[in-house]
Amino acid sequence: MRRSWLTLFGLVAAVELVGVALDSTALQWLAKPLLAPVLLAYLWQRRRRVDAVTVGLVAATAGDVALLVPGRAAFLLGMGFFLVAQLAFLTGFLRRGRPPTLAWVGYLLAWATGNALLWSALGPLRVPVLGYSLALCLMAAAATGVSARTAAGGALFLVSDLLIGVGAAGGDLPGAGLLVMGTYSAALLLITTGWAADHAAAGPARDPAPAPA
């Protein structure tokens, strides 16, 4: 059943990419809102509990729906939902392992450099992007303390959102839509499966102790 969920995710991601390539609003509305929920079902099969990554995937679903709606207000709403997702992922990852100092330094440098390059072109989106991208980079750094697979997912999430940021700043990259959704889909898949595999390998001993009643 677990493999079936991952197979279904692959099919949904393929439909989404076809929708982007054909600029089909119907296909994108059909597929994009299902990406994170399919992975939620997979994670539930593996974990049978609500945890930080579960919360992050729920927030990502809301963000995906918001970003399907045109306009700046919907864009900011989607960014807000994804901020919740990044903070949820960050919280969960920090509970699982200690990222190397080099990861913190590297991702913070990437955050500072990216914002410096895009700052003048972002206009009124500068401050929201500054805050969101900081949470994103902290999440990607924290992912390196979980597993190599989760770290790769965090890095791809950063790449995907960097491409969105370039587009918001007026950049016109060939095939940007496909690159954004391809890297985003891969990021969700790697984060979710990496998280599930890490828990399975470590066992319940590494889970945070429940708070006393």
SVG drawing of the C-alpha trace seen along z (x, -y; Angstrom):
<svg xmlns="http://www.w3.org/2000/svg" viewBox="-10 -49 41 51">
<polyline fill="none" stroke="black" stroke-width="0.4" points="0.0,0.0 2.9,-2.4 4.4,-1.9 0.9,-2.5 0.8,-5.9 4.2,-6.8 3.2,-5.5 0.1,-7.6 2.2,-10.6 4.3,-10.0 1.2,-10.0 -0.2,-13.1 3.2,-14.9 3.3,-13.8 -0.2,-15.2 0.8,-18.5 3.9,-18.8 1.8,-18.1 -0.6,-20.8 2.2,-23.3 3.7,-22.4 0.4,-22.8 -0.6,-25.8 -3.8,-23.9 -5.5,-25.4 -7.9,-22.4 -5.0,-19.9 -3.2,-22.1 -6.3,-22.4 -6.8,-18.7 -3.3,-17.7 -1.5,-20.3 -3.8,-20.2 -3.3,-16.5 0.5,-16.4 0.9,-16.9 -2.2,-15.0 -1.0,-11.9 2.3,-12.1 0.3,-12.7 -1.5,-9.4 1.9,-7.7 3.3,-9.2 0.2,-8.2 0.7,-4.6 4.3,-4.7 3.9,-6.8 0.2,-6.6 0.6,-9.9 0.4,-13.6 3.9,-15.2 5.6,-18.3 6.0,-17.1 2.3,-16.2 1.5,-19.8 3.9,-21.0 2.2,-19.0 -1.2,-20.3 0.1,-23.8 1.7,-23.1 -1.6,-21.9 -3.3,-25.1 -0.4,-27.0 -0.6,-25.1 -4.3,-25.9 -3.8,-29.6 -1.0,-29.9 -3.3,-28.6 -5.4,-31.7 -4.0,-34.7 -3.1,-38.0 -0.8,-39.4 -3.2,-38.8 -3.4,-35.1 0.4,-35.0 1.0,-36.5 -1.6,-34.1 0.2,-31.2 3.5,-32.5 2.0,-32.7 0.8,-29.1 4.2,-28.0 5.8,-29.9 3.8,-27.8 5.0,-24.7 8.7,-25.8 8.4,-26.5 6.7,-23.1 9.4,-21.3 12.1,-23.3 10.7,-22.4 10.5,-18.7 14.0,-18.5 15.6,-20.2 14.1,-17.6 15.6,-14.8 19.2,-15.8 21.9,-18.5 22.8,-20.1 26.5,-20.8 27.6,-24.4 28.7,-24.6 25.1,-24.0 23.9,-26.9 26.6,-29.2 26.1,-28.1 22.4,-28.5 22.5,-31.8 25.0,-33.1 22.7,-31.8 19.8,-33.7 21.7,-37.0 23.1,-36.7 19.7,-35.8 17.9,-38.7 20.6,-41.1 20.4,-40.2 16.6,-40.4 16.0,-43.2 15.7,-46.1 13.4,-44.2 11.0,-42.8 9.3,-46.1 6.5,-45.6 7.3,-41.9 10.8,-42.6 9.9,-42.2 7.6,-39.2 10.2,-37.4 12.9,-38.4 11.1,-36.7 9.9,-33.7 13.2,-33.0 14.9,-33.1 12.5,-30.4 13.1,-28.4 16.9,-28.5 16.8,-27.6 14.6,-24.6 17.0,-23.5 19.9,-23.8 18.0,-21.9 17.2,-19.1 20.9,-18.2 20.7,-17.0 18.0,-14.4 19.3,-12.4 20.9,-12.9 17.6,-12.3 15.8,-14.9 18.7,-17.3 18.3,-16.9 14.6,-17.7 15.4,-20.8 17.8,-22.0 15.4,-21.4 12.7,-23.3 15.1,-26.2 15.8,-25.9 12.1,-25.8 11.2,-28.9 14.3,-30.7 12.9,-30.2 9.6,-31.6 11.4,-34.6 13.2,-35.3 9.9,-35.2 8.3,-37.6 11.3,-39.9 10.5,-40.0 12.9,-37.4 11.9,-35.3 13.6,-31.9 12.9,-29.4 10.8,-26.5 10.6,-28.1 7.2,-26.7 8.4,-23.1 11.5,-23.7 9.6,-25.1 7.1,-22.2 9.6,-19.6 11.9,-20.6 9.0,-21.3 7.5,-17.8 10.9,-16.2 11.4,-18.2 8.1,-17.1 8.8,-13.5 12.4,-13.5 11.4,-15.3 8.5,-13.0 10.2,-9.7 13.4,-10.8 11.5,-11.7 9.6,-8.4 12.8,-6.4 14.7,-8.2 12.0,-7.4 11.7,-3.8 15.5,-3.4 15.8,-5.2 12.8,-3.7 10.6,-5.4 13.5,-6.1 14.4,-9.3 10.9,-10.7 10.5,-13.6 9.0,-12.4 5.4,-13.4 4.7,-16.3 3.5,-15.3 -0.3,-15.5"/>
</svg>
